[in-house]
Amino acid sequence: MISVAAGREGWAHVMDLGLQGQVAFITGASKGIGRATAQVLSEEGCTVVITARGEARLKEVAREISEATGNDVHPIAGDMMVDAEVKAAVGATYERYGHIDVLVPCAGAAPGGLAESLDDEAWLQALNLKFMGYVRACRHVLPRMKERGSGSVVMVVGNDGLQPPMWEVAPGACNAADLNFASCMADQYGPHGIRVNTVNPGPVDTDRWEWIEKSQAESKGLDLETTQKLVRASLPAGRIARPDEIANVVAFLASPRASFVNKAHVPVDSGQRKPLMDADLVLL
């Protein structure tokens, strides 16, 4: 449950998001934002199914979260780039629990770099995971949610789709496609009691972000320290986000507390001013 502190007296209360007993299916959940989301939803009382490609790590994460929260966390290995594996993971979840109430597509990374540095293979890799992986998850879950007449989908996309950076052209294009797809799904399934929203993080303190900063530095011909300074200068908070700060927003949007929120694309990036990350290019 999310703790909220307020008031001059320093009182605090716990907000119950109303997720107790719901079944959540999370892709890309073995690390980073996906893992943090699994943790938060489990803390909120959800039964959580987590999926990713690495079976050993996935099982360890499931064990850790379950021990910490006391709730059922079930690992199912699957590659979101392979439709048969997505279908099998979703099917196994329905067979075990009978329904999915919350879908969180979170598996996805696209090669960074400038347009001229990306060949067809890099583009197809980006689209197959960061876009089609989300399409596959929705394709196998949303029709079943429709039969039940309820459900919530929260896609973890990225603010590159809202503020496209030239040095990450493939991730930006895939994210924009995800946003468009999410809007279409919100229109199609909204009348059937299903809400579809996206959360769009900026820089987040994960293993992947370290790789992104190195890719940015290489694309721009800068040293890593300068790149890191430019990134933090673009963030009013002066720091990058923690994974749980993204996961908390996902949990809220997934919950009945957000019952009238549909087709929203929520940036969670401290109000990032992304052009400041390219200050070096402007000065050139």
C-alpha positions in Angstrom: 0.0 0.0 0.0 1.2 3.5 -0.8 2.1 5.6 2.2 1.2 9.3 2.0 2.4 11.9 4.4 0.8 15.3 4.6 -0.1 18.2 6.9 1.8 20.4 9.3 1.1 18.0 12.1 3.1 15.3 10.2 0.2 12.8 10.1 0.4 10.0 7.6 -2.1 7.5 6.2 -1.9 4.6 3.9 -3.8 4.7 0.6 -5.4 1.4 -0.3 -5.5 1.2 -4.1 -8.1 -1.5 -4.1 -6.0 -4.0 -5.9 -6.3 -6.8 -3.3 -6.9 -10.2 -4.9 -6.4 -9.0 -8.5 -4.1 -10.9 -10.9 -1.4 -8.9 -12.6 0.6 -10.0 -15.6 3.9 -8.1 -16.1 6.4 -8.6 -19.0 10.1 -7.7 -18.6 9.7 -8.2 -14.9 13.1 -9.7 -14.0 14.8 -6.4 -13.4 14.4 -2.6 -13.6 11.0 -1.0 -13.8 9.3 -4.3 -14.4 10.7 -5.8 -11.3 9.8 -2.7 -9.2 6.3 -2.8 -10.6 5.9 -6.5 -9.6 7.1 -5.6 -6.1 4.7 -2.7 -5.7 1.7 -4.6 -7.1 2.5 -7.5 -4.8 2.7 -5.2 -1.9 -0.8 -3.9 -2.9 -2.2 -7.4 -2.6 -2.1 -8.6 -6.2 -1.2 -12.1 -7.3 1.6 -11.3 -9.7 2.7 -13.3 -12.8 6.1 -12.2 -14.0 7.7 -13.1 -17.3 11.0 -12.5 -19.0 13.5 -14.4 -21.0 15.9 -15.5 -18.3 14.3 -18.3 -16.3 16.8 -18.6 -13.5 16.8 -14.8 -12.7 13.0 -14.7 -13.0 12.5 -17.5 -10.5 14.9 -15.8 -8.1 13.0 -12.5 -8.4 9.7 -14.3 -7.8 11.0 -15.9 -4.7 12.4 -12.6 -3.3 9.2 -10.6 -3.9 7.0 -13.4 -2.6 9.1 -13.7 0.6 9.0 -9.9 1.1 5.3 -9.4 0.6 3.8 -12.8 1.5 1.8 -12.9 -1.7 1.9 -15.3 -4.7 4.4 -14.3 -7.3 4.5 -16.8 -10.2 7.4 -16.8 -12.8 6.7 -17.9 -16.4 9.7 -17.6 -18.8 8.9 -16.2 -22.2 10.3 -14.2 -25.0 8.0 -11.3 -26.0 9.5 -11.4 -29.5 8.0 -14.8 -30.1 4.3 -14.9 -30.4 3.9 -18.5 -29.5 5.8 -17.9 -26.2 3.6 -14.9 -25.4 0.5 -16.9 -26.1 1.7 -19.8 -24.0 2.6 -17.5 -21.0 -0.8 -15.8 -21.1 -2.5 -19.2 -21.5 -0.7 -20.6 -18.5 -1.8 -17.7 -16.4 -5.4 -18.1 -17.3 -5.2 -21.8 -16.7 -3.6 -21.2 -13.2 -5.7 -18.2 -12.0 -8.7 -18.0 -14.4 -8.3 -14.3 -15.2 -5.9 -11.4 -15.7 -7.1 -8.1 -14.2 -4.0 -6.0 -14.8 -1.6 -6.2 -17.8 1.7 -4.3 -17.7 3.8 -4.6 -20.8 7.3 -3.5 -19.8 9.7 -5.7 -21.8 11.5 -3.6 -24.3 14.7 -2.0 -25.3 15.7 -0.6 -28.7 19.2 0.1 -30.0 20.2 3.7 -29.6 22.1 5.8 -32.1 21.7 8.1 -35.0 19.6 7.1 -38.0 22.6 6.6 -40.3 24.2 4.2 -37.7 21.2 1.8 -37.6 20.8 -0.9 -40.2 17.6 -2.8 -41.0 18.4 -5.5 -38.5 18.6 -3.0 -35.7 15.3 -1.4 -36.7 13.6 -4.8 -36.9 15.0 -5.8 -33.5 13.7 -2.5 -32.0 10.2 -2.9 -33.5 9.9 -6.6 -32.7 10.4 -6.2 -29.0 9.6 -2.6 -28.0 6.5 -2.4 -30.3 5.4 -5.8 -31.4 6.1 -7.3 -27.9 3.4 -4.9 -26.5 1.1 -5.7 -29.4 1.4 -9.4 -28.8 0.7 -9.1 -25.0 -2.4 -7.0 -25.7 -3.6 -9.3 -28.5 -3.7 -12.3 -26.2 -5.0 -10.6 -23.1 -7.5 -7.9 -24.2 -10.1 -10.1 -25.8 -10.3 -12.2 -22.6 -10.6 -9.0 -20.5 -13.4 -8.0 -22.8 -15.2 -11.3 -22.1 -15.0 -10.6 -18.4 -16.0 -6.9 -18.8 -13.2 -5.4 -16.9 -9.4 -4.9 -16.8 -6.6 -2.3 -16.9 -3.6 -2.1 -19.1 -0.7 0.1 -18.3 2.1 0.1 -20.9 5.5 1.3 -19.7 6.7 3.1 -22.8 9.1 6.0 -22.4 9.2 9.8 -22.9 11.1 9.4 -26.1 7.7 9.0 -27.8 6.7 12.4 -26.5 10.1 14.1 -26.8 12.0 12.3 -29.6 15.8 12.6 -29.3 17.8 12.5 -32.5 20.4 10.2 -30.9 17.8 7.6 -30.0 15.7 7.6 -33.2 14.7 3.9 -33.0 13.5 4.0 -29.4 11.6 7.3 -30.1 9.9 5.8 -33.2 8.9 2.6 -31.3 7.7 4.6 -28.3 5.5 6.8 -30.6 4.1 3.7 -32.2 3.3 2.3 -28.7 1.5 5.5 -27.7 -0.6 5.4 -30.9 -1.4 1.7 -30.4 -2.4 2.3 -26.8 -4.8 5.1 -27.8 -6.4 2.8 -30.3 -6.8 0.1 -27.7 -8.3 2.6 -25.3 -10.9 3.6 -27.9 -11.7 0.0 -28.8 -11.9 -1.5 -25.4 -13.0 1.4 -23.2 -16.7 0.7 -23.9 -16.1 -2.8 -22.5 -14.9 -1.7 -19.1 -11.2 -1.8 -19.9 -8.8 1.1 -19.4 -5.6 1.5 -21.4 -3.0 4.0 -20.4 0.8 4.5 -20.7 3.5 5.6 -18.3 6.4 7.3 -19.9 9.6 7.5 -17.9 12.6 9.6 -18.6 16.0 8.5 -17.3 15.7 5.8 -14.6 18.4 4.3 -12.5 18.6 0.8 -14.0 21.3 -1.3 -15.6 19.9 -0.3 -19.0 20.3 3.4 -18.3 24.0 2.9 -17.9 24.1 1.4 -21.3 22.0 4.2 -22.8 24.3 6.9 -21.4 27.3 5.2 -22.9 25.4 5.0 -26.2 24.6 8.7 -26.1 28.2 9.6 -25.3 29.4 7.5 -28.3 26.8 8.9 -30.7 27.7 12.5 -29.7 31.4 12.0 -29.5 31.5 13.1 -25.9 33.0 11.6 -22.7 30.6 9.9 -20.3 31.0 12.5 -17.6 29.9 15.3 -19.9 26.9 13.2 -21.1 25.8 12.5 -17.5 26.0 16.2 -16.7 23.8 17.1 -19.7 21.3 14.5 -18.7 21.0 15.8 -15.2 20.8 19.4 -16.3 17.7 18.5 -18.4 15.9 17.2 -15.2 14.5 19.8 -12.9 14.9 17.4 -10.0 18.6 17.2 -10.8 18.7 13.5 -10.7 17.4 10.4 -12.5 14.4 8.5 -11.2 14.3 5.4 -9.1 12.4 2.4 -10.5 9.9 2.4 -7.7 9.0 6.0 -8.6 7.8 4.8 -11.9 6.2 1.6 -10.5 4.1 3.7 -8.0 2.5 5.5 -10.9 1.9 2.3 -12.8 0.1 0.8 -9.7 -2.1 3.9 -9.4 -3.2 3.8 -13.0 -3.8 0.1 -12.8 -6.0 0.5 -9.8 -9.7 1.4 -9.3 -8.5 4.7 -7.8 -7.9 5.7 -11.5 -11.3 4.4 -12.6 -11.9 7.4 -14.9 -8.5 7.6 -16.4 -8.3 6.1 -19.9 -6.2 6.9 -23.0 -3.8 8.9 -20.9 0.0 9.1 -21.7 1.6 10.1 -18.4 5.1 11.4 -18.4 7.1 10.5 -15.3 10.3 12.4 -15.9 10.4 15.4 -13.4 9.3 17.6 -16.3 12.4 16.8 -18.3 13.5 19.5 -20.8 15.1 17.1 -23.2 16.6 19.7 -25.6 19.0 20.6 -22.8 20.5 17.1 -23.3 21.5 18.2 -26.8 23.1 21.5 -25.7 26.4 20.3 -27.0 24.9 19.8 -30.5 23.3 23.3 -30.4 26.5 24.9 -29.4 28.3 23.2 -32.3 
